Amino acid sequence: MSAIAQEKHIQDIGEIGGIVGKVIELRVIPESEAKKVIKKYIREHPGCITSEIIENLELDPALAVEALNLLEEEGKVRGEEVEYTV
């Protein structure tokens, strides 16, 4: 298993400026499995963004980004920059 897939937790940050934090227990899975679940998620949620993938699949952010980069290199997904407007 990739060192990136080490178990990590996001701790409850409580209420900060009206935003209520939540605890997310991140899944520890091999990189190959991460690629499979991410590919399936993207197929089911076209146009999704990386943060949605991380949150909804409860994946370690570094593992998710690494898997997405590999999938893009393999030509299985296509990433685009997202412009945010305020």
PDB file with one MODEL, atoms N, CA, C and O in Angstrom:
MODEL        1
ATOM      1  N   MET A   1       0.851  -1.178   0.000  1.00  0.00           N
ATOM      2  CA  MET A   1       0.000   0.000   0.000  1.00  0.00           C
ATOM      3  C   MET A   1       0.893   1.236   0.000  1.00  0.00           C
ATOM      4  O   MET A   1       1.907   1.282   0.697  1.00  0.00           O
ATOM      5  N   SER A   2       0.515   2.212  -0.771  1.00  0.00           N
ATOM      6  CA  SER A   2       1.252   3.461  -0.863  1.00  0.00           C
ATOM      7  C   SER A   2       1.343   4.136   0.503  1.00  0.00           C
ATOM      8  O   SER A   2       0.401   4.094   1.294  1.00  0.00           O
ATOM      9  N   ALA A   3       2.482   4.755   0.764  1.00  0.00           N
ATOM     10  CA  ALA A   3       2.648   5.487   2.025  1.00  0.00           C
ATOM     11  C   ALA A   3       1.624   6.608   2.125  1.00  0.00           C
ATOM     12  O   ALA A   3       1.245   7.020   3.221  1.00  0.00           O
ATOM     13  N   ILE A   4       1.179   7.099   0.970  1.00  0.00           N
ATOM     14  CA  ILE A   4       0.191   8.179   0.957  1.00  0.00           C
ATOM     15  C   ILE A   4      -1.140   7.696   1.518  1.00  0.00           C
ATOM     16  O   ILE A   4      -1.929   8.489   2.030  1.00  0.00           O
ATOM     17  N   ALA A   5      -1.386   6.383   1.420  1.00  0.00           N
ATOM     18  CA  ALA A   5      -2.667   5.846   1.864  1.00  0.00           C
ATOM     19  C   ALA A   5      -2.697   5.548   3.362  1.00  0.00           C
ATOM     20  O   ALA A   5      -3.583   4.830   3.825  1.00  0.00           O
ATOM     21  N   GLN A   6      -1.755   6.082   4.120  1.00  0.00           N
ATOM     22  CA  GLN A   6      -1.755   5.900   5.569  1.00  0.00           C
ATOM     23  C   GLN A   6      -3.029   6.499   6.136  1.00  0.00           C
ATOM     24  O   GLN A   6      -3.563   7.476   5.613  1.00  0.00           O
ATOM     25  N   GLU A   7      -3.510   5.888   7.225  1.00  0.00           N
ATOM     26  CA  GLU A   7      -4.761   6.363   7.809  1.00  0.00           C
ATOM     27  C   GLU A   7      -4.600   7.779   8.329  1.00  0.00           C
ATOM     28  O   GLU A   7      -3.627   8.096   9.014  1.00  0.00           O
ATOM     29  N   LYS A   8      -5.569   8.633   7.996  1.00  0.00           N
ATOM     30  CA  LYS A   8      -5.585  10.018   8.431  1.00  0.00           C
ATOM     31  C   LYS A   8      -6.991  10.378   8.853  1.00  0.00           C
ATOM     32  O   LYS A   8      -7.961   9.780   8.388  1.00  0.00           O
ATOM     33  N   HIS A   9      -7.098  11.338   9.719  1.00  0.00           N
ATOM     34  CA  HIS A   9      -8.405  11.788  10.172  1.00  0.00           C
ATOM     35  C   HIS A   9      -8.439  13.308  10.138  1.00  0.00           C
ATOM     36  O   HIS A   9      -7.438  13.969  10.413  1.00  0.00           O
ATOM     37  N   ILE A  10      -9.597  13.854   9.797  1.00  0.00           N
ATOM     38  CA  ILE A  10      -9.822  15.287   9.918  1.00  0.00           C
ATOM     39  C   ILE A  10     -10.594  15.463  11.207  1.00  0.00           C
ATOM     40  O   ILE A  10     -11.687  14.917  11.360  1.00  0.00           O
ATOM     41  N   GLN A  11     -10.042  16.214  12.126  1.00  0.00           N
ATOM     42  CA  GLN A  11     -10.652  16.382  13.438  1.00  0.00           C
ATOM     43  C   GLN A  11     -11.791  17.387  13.393  1.00  0.00           C
ATOM     44  O   GLN A  11     -11.824  18.274  12.541  1.00  0.00           O
ATOM     45  N   ASP A  12     -12.724  17.233  14.326  1.00  0.00           N
ATOM     46  CA  ASP A  12     -13.849  18.145  14.437  1.00  0.00           C
ATOM     47  C   ASP A  12     -13.315  19.532  14.783  1.00  0.00           C
ATOM     48  O   ASP A  12     -12.640  19.707  15.798  1.00  0.00           O
ATOM     49  N   ILE A  13     -13.613  20.506  13.947  1.00  0.00           N
ATOM     50  CA  ILE A  13     -13.115  21.857  14.196  1.00  0.00           C
ATOM     51  C   ILE A  13     -14.128  22.704  14.942  1.00  0.00           C
ATOM     52  O   ILE A  13     -13.908  23.895  15.164  1.00  0.00           O
ATOM     53  N   GLY A  14     -15.243  22.089  15.331  1.00  0.00           N
ATOM     54  CA  GLY A  14     -16.248  22.827  16.084  1.00  0.00           C
ATOM     55  C   GLY A  14     -16.907  23.882  15.229  1.00  0.00           C
ATOM     56  O   GLY A  14     -17.003  23.745  14.009  1.00  0.00           O
ATOM     57  N   GLU A  15     -17.354  24.924  15.872  1.00  0.00           N
ATOM     58  CA  GLU A  15     -18.015  26.003  15.146  1.00  0.00           C
ATOM     59  C   GLU A  15     -17.071  27.193  15.073  1.00  0.00           C
ATOM     60  O   GLU A  15     -16.662  27.741  16.096  1.00  0.00           O
ATOM     61  N   ILE A  16     -16.738  27.577  13.868  1.00  0.00           N
ATOM     62  CA  ILE A  16     -15.834  28.700  13.639  1.00  0.00           C
ATOM     63  C   ILE A  16     -16.537  29.662  12.700  1.00  0.00           C
ATOM     64  O   ILE A  16     -16.791  29.330  11.542  1.00  0.00           O
ATOM     65  N   GLY A  17     -16.849  30.834  13.186  1.00  0.00           N
ATOM     66  CA  GLY A  17     -17.500  31.842  12.345  1.00  0.00           C
ATOM     67  C   GLY A  17     -18.802  31.365  11.737  1.00  0.00           C
ATOM     68  O   GLY A  17     -19.113  31.702  10.594  1.00  0.00           O
ATOM     69  N   GLY A  18     -19.571  30.580  12.489  1.00  0.00           N
ATOM     70  CA  GLY A  18     -20.858  30.118  11.993  1.00  0.00           C
ATOM     71  C   GLY A  18     -20.782  28.867  11.140  1.00  0.00           C
ATOM     72  O   GLY A  18     -21.815  28.348  10.718  1.00  0.00           O
ATOM     73  N   ILE A  19     -19.580  28.372  10.878  1.00  0.00           N
ATOM     74  CA  ILE A  19     -19.413  27.159  10.083  1.00  0.00           C
ATOM     75  C   ILE A  19     -19.193  26.001  11.045  1.00  0.00           C
ATOM     76  O   ILE A  19     -18.271  26.029  11.860  1.00  0.00           O
ATOM     77  N   VAL A  20     -20.026  25.002  10.951  1.00  0.00           N
ATOM     78  CA  VAL A  20     -19.904  23.849  11.829  1.00  0.00           C
ATOM     79  C   VAL A  20     -19.028  22.816  11.154  1.00  0.00           C
ATOM     80  O   VAL A  20     -19.292  22.407  10.023  1.00  0.00           O
ATOM     81  N   GLY A  21     -17.978  22.391  11.855  1.00  0.00           N
ATOM     82  CA  GLY A  21     -17.072  21.387  11.314  1.00  0.00           C
ATOM     83  C   GLY A  21     -17.628  19.996  11.498  1.00  0.00           C
ATOM     84  O   GLY A  21     -18.562  19.788  12.273  1.00  0.00           O
ATOM     85  N   LYS A  22     -17.064  19.056  10.794  1.00  0.00           N
ATOM     86  CA  LYS A  22     -17.480  17.671  10.954  1.00  0.00           C
ATOM     87  C   LYS A  22     -16.253  16.788  10.923  1.00  0.00           C
ATOM     88  O   LYS A  22     -15.205  17.167  10.399  1.00  0.00           O
ATOM     89  N   VAL A  23     -16.397  15.623  11.483  1.00  0.00           N
ATOM     90  CA  VAL A  23     -15.309  14.661  11.507  1.00  0.00           C
ATOM     91  C   VAL A  23     -15.484  13.721  10.333  1.00  0.00           C
ATOM     92  O   VAL A  23     -16.557  13.151  10.132  1.00  0.00           O
ATOM     93  N   ILE A  24     -14.425  13.565   9.563  1.00  0.00           N
ATOM     94  CA  ILE A  24     -14.451  12.648   8.433  1.00  0.00           C
ATOM     95  C   ILE A  24     -13.354  11.612   8.682  1.00  0.00           C
ATOM     96  O   ILE A  24     -12.185  11.964   8.845  1.00  0.00           O
ATOM     97  N   GLU A  25     -13.730  10.359   8.708  1.00  0.00           N
ATOM     98  CA  GLU A  25     -12.727   9.306   8.837  1.00  0.00           C
ATOM     99  C   GLU A  25     -12.363   8.881   7.423  1.00  0.00           C
ATOM    100  O   GLU A  25     -13.191   8.336   6.693  1.00  0.00           O
ATOM    101  N   LEU A  26     -11.124   9.134   7.051  1.00  0.00           N
ATOM    102  CA  LEU A  26     -10.688   8.858   5.691  1.00  0.00           C
ATOM    103  C   LEU A  26     -10.353   7.385   5.526  1.00  0.00           C
ATOM    104  O   LEU A  26      -9.716   6.776   6.385  1.00  0.00           O
ATOM    105  N   ARG A  27     -10.796   6.821   4.403  1.00  0.00           N
ATOM    106  CA  ARG A  27     -10.563   5.400   4.136  1.00  0.00           C
ATOM    107  C   ARG A  27      -9.123   5.140   3.743  1.00  0.00           C
ATOM    108  O   ARG A  27      -8.487   5.946   3.064  1.00  0.00           O
ATOM    109  N   VAL A  28      -8.628   4.004   4.183  1.00  0.00           N
ATOM    110  CA  VAL A  28      -7.288   3.557   3.818  1.00  0.00           C
ATOM    111  C   VAL A  28      -7.457   2.453   2.784  1.00  0.00           C
ATOM    112  O   VAL A  28      -7.880   1.345   3.113  1.00  0.00           O
ATOM    113  N   ILE A  29      -7.129   2.758   1.540  1.00  0.00           N
ATOM    114  CA  ILE A  29      -7.263   1.772   0.467  1.00  0.00           C
ATOM    115  C   ILE A  29      -6.032   1.842  -0.427  1.00  0.00           C
ATOM    116  O   ILE A  29      -5.362   2.873  -0.480  1.00  0.00           O
ATOM    117  N   PRO A  30      -5.732   0.758  -1.128  1.00  0.00           N
ATOM    118  CA  PRO A  30      -4.605   0.776  -2.061  1.00  0.00           C
ATOM    119  C   PRO A  30      -4.866   1.741  -3.221  1.00  0.00           C
ATOM    120  O   PRO A  30      -6.014   2.025  -3.563  1.00  0.00           O
ATOM    121  N   GLU A  31      -3.804   2.226  -3.803  1.00  0.00           N
ATOM    122  CA  GLU A  31      -3.900   3.171  -4.915  1.00  0.00           C
ATOM    123  C   GLU A  31      -4.721   2.597  -6.076  1.00  0.00           C
ATOM    124  O   GLU A  31      -5.502   3.317  -6.698  1.00  0.00           O
ATOM    125  N   SER A  32      -4.546   1.310  -6.367  1.00  0.00           N
ATOM    126  CA  SER A  32      -5.286   0.702  -7.481  1.00  0.00           C
ATOM    127  C   SER A  32      -6.792   0.723  -7.217  1.00  0.00           C
ATOM    128  O   SER A  32      -7.577   0.952  -8.137  1.00  0.00           O
ATOM    129  N   GLU A  33      -7.196   0.488  -5.978  1.00  0.00           N
ATOM    130  CA  GLU A  33      -8.617   0.547  -5.640  1.00  0.00           C
ATOM    131  C   GLU A  33      -9.122   1.990  -5.699  1.00  0.00           C
ATOM    132  O   GLU A  33     -10.244   2.246  -6.136  1.00  0.00           O
ATOM    133  N   ALA A  34      -8.283   2.926  -5.256  1.00  0.00           N
ATOM    134  CA  ALA A  34      -8.657   4.345  -5.306  1.00  0.00           C
ATOM    135  C   ALA A  34      -8.943   4.750  -6.745  1.00  0.00           C
ATOM    136  O   ALA A  34      -9.918   5.453  -7.012  1.00  0.00           O
ATOM    137  N   LYS A  35      -8.099   4.312  -7.672  1.00  0.00           N
ATOM    138  CA  LYS A  35      -8.306   4.638  -9.080  1.00  0.00           C
ATOM    139  C   LYS A  35      -9.637   4.088  -9.575  1.00  0.00           C
ATOM    140  O   LYS A  35     -10.342   4.766 -10.323  1.00  0.00           O
ATOM    141  N   LYS A  36      -9.993   2.872  -9.171  1.00  0.00           N
ATOM    142  CA  LYS A  36     -11.252   2.259  -9.607  1.00  0.00           C
ATOM    143  C   LYS A  36     -12.459   3.026  -9.078  1.00  0.00           C
ATOM    144  O   LYS A  36     -13.383   3.333  -9.832  1.00  0.00           O
ATOM    145  N   VAL A  37     -12.451   3.336  -7.777  1.00  0.00           N
ATOM    146  CA  VAL A  37     -13.629   4.011  -7.206  1.00  0.00           C
ATOM    147  C   VAL A  37     -13.743   5.446  -7.717  1.00  0.00           C
ATOM    148  O   VAL A  37     -14.847   5.964  -7.885  1.00  0.00           O
ATOM    149  N   ILE A  38     -12.613   6.078  -7.961  1.00  0.00           N
ATOM    150  CA  ILE A  38     -12.637   7.440  -8.504  1.00  0.00           C
ATOM    151  C   ILE A  38     -13.176   7.436  -9.931  1.00  0.00           C
ATOM    152  O   ILE A  38     -14.003   8.276 -10.287  1.00  0.00           O
ATOM    153  N   LYS A  39     -12.710   6.493 -10.748  1.00  0.00           N
ATOM    154  CA  LYS A  39     -13.201   6.393 -12.123  1.00  0.00           C
ATOM    155  C   LYS A  39     -14.713   6.172 -12.146  1.00  0.00           C
ATOM    156  O   LYS A  39     -15.421   6.796 -12.937  1.00  0.00           O
ATOM    157  N   LYS A  40     -15.203   5.295 -11.290  1.00  0.00           N
ATOM    158  CA  LYS A  40     -16.643   5.024 -11.196  1.00  0.00           C
ATOM    159  C   LYS A  40     -17.389   6.279 -10.752  1.00  0.00           C
ATOM    160  O   LYS A  40     -18.443   6.602 -11.301  1.00  0.00           O
ATOM    161  N   TYR A  41     -16.850   6.985  -9.766  1.00  0.00           N
ATOM    162  CA  TYR A  41     -17.501   8.195  -9.271  1.00  0.00           C
ATOM    163  C   TYR A  41     -17.606   9.244 -10.376  1.00  0.00           C
ATOM    164  O   TYR A  41     -18.647   9.879 -10.543  1.00  0.00           O
ATOM    165  N   ILE A  42     -16.530   9.420 -11.120  1.00  0.00           N
ATOM    166  CA  ILE A  42     -16.519  10.413 -12.202  1.00  0.00           C
ATOM    167  C   ILE A  42     -17.537  10.036 -13.279  1.00  0.00           C
ATOM    168  O   ILE A  42     -18.224  10.908 -13.812  1.00  0.00           O
ATOM    169  N   ARG A  43     -17.637   8.746 -13.602  1.00  0.00           N
ATOM    170  CA  ARG A  43     -18.633   8.285 -14.586  1.00  0.00           C
ATOM    171  C   ARG A  43     -20.053   8.625 -14.125  1.00  0.00           C
ATOM    172  O   ARG A  43     -20.901   9.020 -14.925  1.00  0.00           O
ATOM    173  N   GLU A  44     -20.294   8.463 -12.812  1.00  0.00           N
ATOM    174  CA  GLU A  44     -21.625   8.701 -12.259  1.00  0.00           C
ATOM    175  C   GLU A  44     -21.896  10.178 -11.963  1.00  0.00           C
ATOM    176  O   GLU A  44     -23.051  10.578 -11.819  1.00  0.00           O
ATOM    177  N   HIS A  45     -20.833  10.993 -11.872  1.00  0.00           N
ATOM    178  CA  HIS A  45     -20.966  12.414 -11.535  1.00  0.00           C
ATOM    179  C   HIS A  45     -20.111  13.259 -12.483  1.00  0.00           C
ATOM    180  O   HIS A  45     -19.136  13.873 -12.048  1.00  0.00           O
ATOM    181  N   PRO A  46     -20.462  13.296 -13.764  1.00  0.00           N
ATOM    182  CA  PRO A  46     -19.659  14.068 -14.716  1.00  0.00           C
ATOM    183  C   PRO A  46     -19.575  15.535 -14.282  1.00  0.00           C
ATOM    184  O   PRO A  46     -20.552  16.114 -13.806  1.00  0.00           O
ATOM    185  N   GLY A  47     -18.411  16.107 -14.455  1.00  0.00           N
ATOM    186  CA  GLY A  47     -18.217  17.506 -14.093  1.00  0.00           C
ATOM    187  C   GLY A  47     -17.869  17.712 -12.626  1.00  0.00           C
ATOM    188  O   GLY A  47     -17.740  18.848 -12.172  1.00  0.00           O
ATOM    189  N   CYS A  48     -17.717  16.619 -11.883  1.00  0.00           N
ATOM    190  CA  CYS A  48     -17.379  16.758 -10.464  1.00  0.00           C
ATOM    191  C   CYS A  48     -15.980  17.346 -10.308  1.00  0.00           C
ATOM    192  O   CYS A  48     -15.172  17.325 -11.237  1.00  0.00           O
ATOM    193  N   ILE A  49     -15.716  17.866  -9.120  1.00  0.00           N
ATOM    194  CA  ILE A  49     -14.400  18.442  -8.851  1.00  0.00           C
ATOM    195  C   ILE A  49     -13.696  17.603  -7.795  1.00  0.00           C
ATOM    196  O   ILE A  49     -14.323  16.817  -7.084  1.00  0.00           O
ATOM    197  N   THR A  50     -12.392  17.783  -7.705  1.00  0.00           N
ATOM    198  CA  THR A  50     -11.556  16.974  -6.823  1.00  0.00           C
ATOM    199  C   THR A  50     -12.054  16.977  -5.386  1.00  0.00           C
ATOM    200  O   THR A  50     -12.094  15.923  -4.751  1.00  0.00           O
ATOM    201  N   SER A  51     -12.433  18.129  -4.862  1.00  0.00           N
ATOM    202  CA  SER A  51     -12.875  18.187  -3.468  1.00  0.00           C
ATOM    203  C   SER A  51     -14.141  17.360  -3.242  1.00  0.00           C
ATOM    204  O   SER A  51     -14.313  16.782  -2.170  1.00  0.00           O
ATOM    205  N   GLU A  52     -15.027  17.297  -4.238  1.00  0.00           N
ATOM    206  CA  GLU A  52     -16.225  16.459  -4.133  1.00  0.00           C
ATOM    207  C   GLU A  52     -15.835  14.988  -4.071  1.00  0.00           C
ATOM    208  O   GLU A  52     -16.387  14.222  -3.280  1.00  0.00           O
ATOM    209  N   ILE A  53     -14.897  14.607  -4.898  1.00  0.00           N
ATOM    210  CA  ILE A  53     -14.430  13.212  -4.926  1.00  0.00           C
ATOM    211  C   ILE A  53     -13.856  12.845  -3.560  1.00  0.00           C
ATOM    212  O   ILE A  53     -14.184  11.800  -2.999  1.00  0.00           O
ATOM    213  N   ILE A  54     -13.001  13.709  -3.036  1.00  0.00           N
ATOM    214  CA  ILE A  54     -12.370  13.454  -1.737  1.00  0.00           C
ATOM    215  C   ILE A  54     -13.424  13.324  -0.644  1.00  0.00           C
ATOM    216  O   ILE A  54     -13.398  12.374   0.137  1.00  0.00           O
ATOM    217  N   GLU A  55     -14.345  14.273  -0.589  1.00  0.00           N
ATOM    218  CA  GLU A  55     -15.341  14.279   0.476  1.00  0.00           C
ATOM    219  C   GLU A  55     -16.330  13.132   0.345  1.00  0.00           C
ATOM    220  O   GLU A  55     -16.597  12.434   1.323  1.00  0.00           O
ATOM    221  N   ASN A  56     -16.871  12.928  -0.832  1.00  0.00           N
ATOM    222  CA  ASN A  56     -17.914  11.912  -1.004  1.00  0.00           C
ATOM    223  C   ASN A  56     -17.380  10.487  -0.945  1.00  0.00           C
ATOM    224  O   ASN A  56     -18.097   9.577  -0.527  1.00  0.00           O
ATOM    225  N   LEU A  57     -16.130  10.279  -1.358  1.00  0.00           N
ATOM    226  CA  LEU A  57     -15.537   8.950  -1.270  1.00  0.00           C
ATOM    227  C   LEU A  57     -14.729   8.770   0.019  1.00  0.00           C
ATOM    228  O   LEU A  57     -14.223   7.683   0.298  1.00  0.00           O
ATOM    229  N   GLU A  58     -14.615   9.847   0.797  1.00  0.00           N
ATOM    230  CA  GLU A  58     -13.865   9.850   2.063  1.00  0.00           C
ATOM    231  C   GLU A  58     -12.442   9.322   1.874  1.00  0.00           C
ATOM    232  O   GLU A  58     -11.976   8.452   2.608  1.00  0.00           O
ATOM    233  N   LEU A  59     -11.769   9.880   0.862  1.00  0.00           N
ATOM    234  CA  LEU A  59     -10.401   9.481   0.553  1.00  0.00           C
ATOM    235  C   LEU A  59      -9.406  10.502   1.072  1.00  0.00           C
ATOM    236  O   LEU A  59      -9.708  11.691   1.171  1.00  0.00           O
ATOM    237  N   ASP A  60      -8.228  10.028   1.398  1.00  0.00           N
ATOM    238  CA  ASP A  60      -7.133  10.914   1.758  1.00  0.00           C
ATOM    239  C   ASP A  60      -6.882  11.844   0.575  1.00  0.00           C
ATOM    240  O   ASP A  60      -6.747  11.368  -0.553  1.00  0.00           O
ATOM    241  N   PRO A  61      -6.818  13.155   0.798  1.00  0.00           N
ATOM    242  CA  PRO A  61      -6.629  14.084  -0.328  1.00  0.00           C
ATOM    243  C   PRO A  61      -5.392  13.790  -1.175  1.00  0.00           C
ATOM    244  O   PRO A  61      -5.459  13.858  -2.402  1.00  0.00           O
ATOM    245  N   ALA A  62      -4.274  13.467  -0.547  1.00  0.00           N
ATOM    246  CA  ALA A  62      -3.055  13.194  -1.314  1.00  0.00           C
ATOM    247  C   ALA A  62      -3.226  11.942  -2.172  1.00  0.00           C
ATOM    248  O   ALA A  62      -2.767  11.907  -3.314  1.00  0.00           O
ATOM    249  N   LEU A  63      -3.876  10.923  -1.635  1.00  0.00           N
ATOM    250  CA  LEU A  63      -4.128   9.694  -2.390  1.00  0.00           C
ATOM    251  C   LEU A  63      -5.049   9.978  -3.573  1.00  0.00           C
ATOM    252  O   LEU A  63      -4.796   9.510  -4.683  1.00  0.00           O
ATOM    253  N   ALA A  64      -6.115  10.742  -3.342  1.00  0.00           N
ATOM    254  CA  ALA A  64      -7.059  11.066  -4.410  1.00  0.00           C
ATOM    255  C   ALA A  64      -6.377  11.837  -5.532  1.00  0.00           C
ATOM    256  O   ALA A  64      -6.577  11.532  -6.707  1.00  0.00           O
ATOM    257  N   VAL A  65      -5.578  12.828  -5.177  1.00  0.00           N
ATOM    258  CA  VAL A  65      -4.886  13.634  -6.197  1.00  0.00           C
ATOM    259  C   VAL A  65      -3.889  12.769  -6.964  1.00  0.00           C
ATOM    260  O   VAL A  65      -3.782  12.875  -8.186  1.00  0.00           O
ATOM    261  N   GLU A  66      -3.164  11.920  -6.250  1.00  0.00           N
ATOM    262  CA  GLU A  66      -2.199  11.038  -6.914  1.00  0.00           C
ATOM    263  C   GLU A  66      -2.923  10.099  -7.888  1.00  0.00           C
ATOM    264  O   GLU A  66      -2.480   9.918  -9.022  1.00  0.00           O
ATOM    265  N   ALA A  67      -4.034   9.506  -7.444  1.00  0.00           N
ATOM    266  CA  ALA A  67      -4.799   8.599  -8.303  1.00  0.00           C
ATOM    267  C   ALA A  67      -5.365   9.343  -9.511  1.00  0.00           C
ATOM    268  O   ALA A  67      -5.338   8.824 -10.627  1.00  0.00           O
ATOM    269  N   LEU A  68      -5.875  10.548  -9.296  1.00  0.00           N
ATOM    270  CA  LEU A  68      -6.400  11.348 -10.410  1.00  0.00           C
ATOM    271  C   LEU A  68      -5.305  11.685 -11.415  1.00  0.00           C
ATOM    272  O   LEU A  68      -5.531  11.622 -12.624  1.00  0.00           O
ATOM    273  N   ASN A  69      -4.125  12.040 -10.926  1.00  0.00           N
ATOM    274  CA  ASN A  69      -3.010  12.337 -11.825  1.00  0.00           C
ATOM    275  C   ASN A  69      -2.639  11.116 -12.659  1.00  0.00           C
ATOM    276  O   ASN A  69      -2.385  11.235 -13.858  1.00  0.00           O
ATOM    277  N   LEU A  70      -2.607   9.943 -12.030  1.00  0.00           N
ATOM    278  CA  LEU A  70      -2.287   8.718 -12.767  1.00  0.00           C
ATOM    279  C   LEU A  70      -3.367   8.406 -13.801  1.00  0.00           C
ATOM    280  O   LEU A  70      -3.057   8.037 -14.934  1.00  0.00           O
ATOM    281  N   LEU A  71      -4.621   8.553 -13.414  1.00  0.00           N
ATOM    282  CA  LEU A  71      -5.720   8.313 -14.361  1.00  0.00           C
ATOM    283  C   LEU A  71      -5.642   9.274 -15.543  1.00  0.00           C
ATOM    284  O   LEU A  71      -5.934   8.890 -16.676  1.00  0.00           O
ATOM    285  N   GLU A  72      -5.253  10.511 -15.285  1.00  0.00           N
ATOM    286  CA  GLU A  72      -5.120  11.483 -16.370  1.00  0.00           C
ATOM    287  C   GLU A  72      -3.953  11.110 -17.281  1.00  0.00           C
ATOM    288  O   GLU A  72      -4.071  11.193 -18.503  1.00  0.00           O
ATOM    289  N   GLU A  73      -2.824  10.697 -16.693  1.00  0.00           N
ATOM    290  CA  GLU A  73      -1.669  10.267 -17.494  1.00  0.00           C
ATOM    291  C   GLU A  73      -2.018   9.065 -18.365  1.00  0.00           C
ATOM    292  O   GLU A  73      -1.515   8.934 -19.481  1.00  0.00           O
ATOM    293  N   GLU A  74      -2.886   8.181 -17.849  1.00  0.00           N
ATOM    294  CA  GLU A  74      -3.308   6.989 -18.584  1.00  0.00           C
ATOM    295  C   GLU A  74      -4.390   7.315 -19.619  1.00  0.00           C
ATOM    296  O   GLU A  74      -4.799   6.443 -20.385  1.00  0.00           O
ATOM    297  N   GLY A  75      -4.849   8.557 -19.641  1.00  0.00           N
ATOM    298  CA  GLY A  75      -5.878   8.963 -20.595  1.00  0.00           C
ATOM    299  C   GLY A  75      -7.276   8.492 -20.226  1.00  0.00           C
ATOM    300  O   GLY A  75      -8.157   8.446 -21.084  1.00  0.00           O
ATOM    301  N   LYS A  76      -7.492   8.142 -18.959  1.00  0.00           N
ATOM    302  CA  LYS A  76      -8.795   7.625 -18.527  1.00  0.00           C
ATOM    303  C   LYS A  76      -9.716   8.702 -17.974  1.00  0.00           C
ATOM    304  O   LYS A  76     -10.931   8.507 -17.919  1.00  0.00           O
ATOM    305  N   VAL A  77      -9.163   9.822 -17.568  1.00  0.00           N
ATOM    306  CA  VAL A  77      -9.952  10.980 -17.140  1.00  0.00           C
ATOM    307  C   VAL A  77      -9.272  12.235 -17.677  1.00  0.00           C
ATOM    308  O   VAL A  77      -8.102  12.213 -18.057  1.00  0.00           O
ATOM    309  N   ARG A  78     -10.020  13.311 -17.699  1.00  0.00           N
ATOM    310  CA  ARG A  78      -9.460  14.585 -18.166  1.00  0.00           C
ATOM    311  C   ARG A  78      -9.761  15.638 -17.121  1.00  0.00           C
ATOM    312  O   ARG A  78     -10.920  15.888 -16.791  1.00  0.00           O
ATOM    313  N   GLY A  79      -8.721  16.248 -16.607  1.00  0.00           N
ATOM    314  CA  GLY A  79      -8.896  17.296 -15.614  1.00  0.00           C
ATOM    315  C   GLY A  79      -8.872  18.666 -16.261  1.00  0.00           C
ATOM    316  O   GLY A  79      -8.193  18.885 -17.264  1.00  0.00           O
ATOM    317  N   GLU A  80      -9.614  19.572 -15.681  1.00  0.00           N
ATOM    318  CA  GLU A  80      -9.641  20.950 -16.160  1.00  0.00           C
ATOM    319  C   GLU A  80      -9.537  21.892 -14.976  1.00  0.00           C
ATOM    320  O   GLU A  80      -9.996  21.571 -13.879  1.00  0.00           O
ATOM    321  N   GLU A  81      -8.945  23.035 -15.190  1.00  0.00           N
ATOM    322  CA  GLU A  81      -8.888  24.060 -14.154  1.00  0.00           C
ATOM    323  C   GLU A  81     -10.284  24.637 -13.976  1.00  0.00           C
ATOM    324  O   GLU A  81     -11.001  24.867 -14.951  1.00  0.00           O
ATOM    325  N   VAL A  82     -10.654  24.863 -12.760  1.00  0.00           N
ATOM    326  CA  VAL A  82     -11.959  25.433 -12.452  1.00  0.00           C
ATOM    327  C   VAL A  82     -11.747  26.870 -11.998  1.00  0.00           C
ATOM    328  O   VAL A  82     -10.949  27.139 -11.100  1.00  0.00           O
ATOM    329  N   GLU A  83     -12.471  27.788 -12.628  1.00  0.00           N
ATOM    330  CA  GLU A  83     -12.389  29.185 -12.235  1.00  0.00           C
ATOM    331  C   GLU A  83     -13.550  29.493 -11.306  1.00  0.00           C
ATOM    332  O   GLU A  83     -14.710  29.239 -11.631  1.00  0.00           O
ATOM    333  N   TYR A  84     -13.226  30.035 -10.161  1.00  0.00           N
ATOM    334  CA  TYR A  84     -14.248  30.394  -9.191  1.00  0.00           C
ATOM    335  C   TYR A  84     -14.522  31.883  -9.289  1.00  0.00           C
ATOM    336  O   TYR A  84     -13.592  32.686  -9.371  1.00  0.00           O
ATOM    337  N   THR A  85     -15.777  32.247  -9.281  1.00  0.00           N
ATOM    338  CA  THR A  85     -16.146  33.649  -9.288  1.00  0.00           C
ATOM    339  C   THR A  85     -16.850  33.966  -7.981  1.00  0.00           C
ATOM    340  O   THR A  85     -17.590  33.139  -7.448  1.00  0.00           O
ATOM    341  N   VAL A  86     -16.623  35.132  -7.484  1.00  0.00           N
ATOM    342  CA  VAL A  86     -17.226  35.526  -6.210  1.00  0.00           C
ATOM    343  C   VAL A  86     -18.310  36.539  -6.438  1.00  0.00           C
ATOM    344  O   VAL A  86     -18.939  36.995  -5.483  1.00  0.00           O
TER     345      VAL A  86
ENDMDL
END
